[in-house]
């Protein structure tokens, strides 16, 4: 007797049309993201933009927002990959109701409403707070470098700019003379029907490169002048003559090593685990109870020291109350930061140096000023030893970066410019908190 199999006929039509709610099982993340976006998020800032009655009806903004959030929870960030998923994946169809926006529509929607999408982070965080996921008993702060959408090989130092500008200008000038001579010769041979100012494409390409170099050079000089202005004003008020050796780089003049990237001028070359990369410095303050991100910031400064104050201020702004404890590595240790924690009545656990694995002592201890806050912090950590609350830092915040970068594959920004990548990082953190909220409902 032969085995009987189930029928398999791809050409057979369905008697009843399928419901998108049946595409994925009940309780699936796709249903949760769609319903949360539809019922619990205030999208008036996005909806209010659509006031024009003419034209073809666009895709529903609530659906597009749910699509972006769900795609980010799945580690899909490219507009082309999101559009492809709408055509091929049933979980995406459960979000879009089988609608298929093309990649340009997805990209334009994200760019157009990036500021409003950035505001969803606070709304989702407060949903986590209502669900009891945000305790703020202990918050761990850390940063990581995320590659910019630019190559470090498209950057040039100020020293090279100074050298390359006259050389490139001479080349362009020679080619312009050559083009002018060719035009004159052709006018004599063929007649004066062509305009004399026309240039071959190979000349205009070099000309554009020279203009771009001059813009970058001027931008570095403007940044240096802006940075030097407060210092010069302070010295002028003091009226004291400058002592010691003269500065190698005069105030207001960029250092020769100062660099600017031609693709994304807001990004900077930073040191990471993969060596030196063109990147941005992203920050996350993570609640120890549930690994929910309570505050997130982004900057183009390689150092973490100046990121602590904005982070603790954002915790209070986002949640309405302040963390009781905060841990951070040695990159955040400074007198100003420890003073800020004390001012906000936060019990800080900030490393004052590199701590050896499995030990409570600080490796390579440096001499600290007697009575300083840094010295007091060192004593505080040493007294507690292995029982110090500082031990929570690594097990709280570093897994979050692992989930974002390794688990969901966010290792490089798609957008360019400080404002746009700030919005993109906010979307990534919003998706992370949505996943934590979804896991809590089980």
C-alpha positions, 0 to 999 in steps of 0.5 A: 500500500502506497503512502498518501500525501497532502495535496500540493497544488500551487495553481489552486485558487482559494475559495475565501480570501486570506486575512493578513492576521492569519499570515503569522501566529497570534502573539507574533512580534509583527502583530505587536508592533502594528498594534502598538504603533496604531493604538499607543503611539501619538503620530500627530506630528507625522499625520499633520503634514498631509494636508494637500487634498490633490494627488494620488492617495499616499500610503498610510503614514501609520502603516509606514511608521509600523513598517519602519519600526518592525524592519528595525526590530528585524535588523533590516535598515536598507530601504531596498531590503525593506521593500523586498521584504514587503514582497517576500515575507509574510510577517511584513505583509501582516504589518502592511496588509500586503501593500508593497511600497517601493524602496524610494517611498520608504527612503523618502518617508524616513527622510521626510519624517526623521525628526518626528520618528526620532521623538518616538523613542520617548513614547516607547520608553514611557510605554516600557515605564508603564509596563514596569520595565524602567526601575532606574535603580542602577543605570549603566552608561557606555558608548561605542563607535558606529561607522559613518556612511563614508570612507576614511580614505575620503578624508584629508588633513589640513596639512595636506590641504595646504599643500594640495590646494596650490598644486591643484590650482596650478593644474586647473589653471594650466588646463584652463589655459590649454582649453582656452588655446584649443578653443581659439585654435578651433575658432580659427579653423572651424569658425567662431560658432562655439562659445569661448568659455566652454570647458571639457569635462576633464577640466570641470572635474578637477575644478569641482575637486578644487572647489570642494577642497577649498570648502573643506579647508575653509570649514576647518579654519572656521571651526578652529577660529570658533574654538579659539574665540572663548580662550582668547576672550578669557585671556584678554579679560585676565590681562596677564602676559602669556608665559612659556613656550609659544604655541606650535599652532597659533590660536584660530589656525587648524592643526595640520593633523585636523581632518575633514571628510569630503563625503560626510563632513560631520563624521570623524576618524575614531579608534574602535575595535576594528582599528581607525574608522570614519565613525560617530560616537553613540551613547546609551544609558541602560536600565539594569533591571530590563536592559531598556535604554533610558537615554541615548545620544550621539556625537562626533567627538571620540572622547566619552567624557563630555557625554555623561552630563547630557545622558543623565539630563536626558534620563530625567527629561525622558522618564520624569525622575532620575537614576539612583545609581550610575556606573561608567568606565574610565572614559567618563571619569573627570572632576566635572562629571563626578561633580555633576553626579553629586549635584543630581544626587546620583550615586556614581560608580565610575572607574578611575583607571583600567581595572584588571580582570578579576581584580578590584585594584586599578591597573597603572594607577596614577597620582591623584590630587589629594581631596579630589573627587576622583581620589574619593571615587577610587577609594570608594571602588577599592573599599567595595572590591568585588562587591562594588556596584561597578561590576554591573556595568559590563553585564548591563550595557555591553550586551545591549550593544552586542544585541544591536551591532551583532544580533541585529547587524547595525554596524554602519549608518545609512544616512549622512550628517549629524542631524540625520544620523542622530535620528537614525540612532534614535530609531535603532534604540526605539526598536530595541526598546520595542523588543524589550516591551514585546518580550515582557508581555509574554 
